């Protein structure tokens, strides 16, 4: 497999902007393409993006103008935008393209496998960061440094050739990553956190301080997380009270007045990732006959909030 030379990134939310900035700083603009359709590319060039107070110097690129496959393609769009992003970049995926999704949840890798086959997909979880995006300005605070550290892996039975090439490349450029023993369990563990803190913050319209203090928001967060634990166990994922304690500690150590991404979505009247969170848990719970009343209530409440936009 050839060496990695070019990286494409589609999606400039908080994480997409962070990775585009960090990788451009390491590799230079010519090797990192920030991909979009023509209209969005023109808007990026006109209005710019800011990361932690500095204007980003990025290579905004109309995806249709790129004729050769990229070596790495990183998907950083919202879940609702993933099908369109796949089609926008389909011609940029060749036999040796490594595919990474930094979307929340446990579904996006499966969608990439369906679109491109399993061999090139490296599974990824990013966590322990507090991100705020307001318009074209992103502020990122790592709860546990360094910013941008990825958890990488492939499920048992999948080829690890792309994973090994990617980590060797990251070693060369000094980009930090972790290789958890079981990437699937790691992703489920993060899902446990997101289902609790993101949805509770959106429904109770609070920042992290509202989740850190005793009261209905915190109680709902913990109850929703415990339902994920039960569903994950039914799926054969060994989640435990240790995962609950780990992510509760992360929430408790977040900047009190920063906000989970779904709270930001609610304030901006954007469609949230509810389908990735309670939507996923409700579907799997139904398969196993497990009651999840807290996630049922959160799902219904968020649907009501979004229908009023």
Steps between C-alpha positions, in 0.01 A plus 500: 500500500642841402597768751241753608542831319156663478221534755147612422269635771130556441309694763611810690314470824697535819697177462544530125645849544733376773633208295533708185704753697721248680572292191565806284750623759678162478484437125444831322199624303581316180458160667181564700186566295194643674232356273149629428271575209571814295254726680626412846862523387443853373342594833796360694739702284295815536411487869787290638508285812651583840651248742573609858502865398720473190386500138565160342730479198343198333484354151129534423437270202199429281483121523380469140822662378721228650564222251719256694409301813638633828703277730294575811141628506370628832125550542417776752145591399186469711326164480217647293758618245693174471310349203556816294865516607552141386362584156698826478825310561426162345732567204784579742504150649736253337618149595763644737296783655474482878161614631441649846181635655517722808123512535344420835319173551560150368329518159718706266769233453230256393378751241854539365538122482171477309617769256864399448557155649662412834871488419574873486293607802691578819264534796549808713382662822592853608415618847581708807479837326262792541427671169303813425410605146332833442460581132845462346689514830608191693636491852642169619599417856646157570363369828793258503785612269621463233230631267415279206618166637314222318410152622551273198438136418319247289251237618609141544519321167567817295829565321730733693713601198352851478521543877871411500573737210309782668669463837843480334421827324382661824823389666702678232314831536472481878120479510381332819259207503395211722448135410239365742476127540144495363397800289135391501482511880680836500243644258211364706653653811500844335143438380401443863627847583341672201160341550502634854666840503416628151132416510445613860671833429282557195171411670574688822664785305806510723878511474735259678434672833141376482625145454756531778252605768239276665161533335279373215757556221770299675255228606375467142857489366597215734178305438543524122861385530396201709254396227786509246700273730217245502449511122874481435529191718216340305697574181802320647688820588659476847401843633500530878460742787865593437393657169226690682755628752754593230262716299326649801842616613563652155170689518574614855839639391375683191500879500170573680379760251599311184226310321456152349451508125128419512435796728675715238282340231187580695596864552580537129182314392708238317395138463677302770662156514208349689476213251860407579432504872156405636394396149771233492434385857125474445543288187743261665295488822195395301701220341590363843170576673664742745295794633674839463242749630746783555632483144144468371410822683815682384440396139139618508586827671781581254275421206246746642765768546631459146153502344450849648800650316 
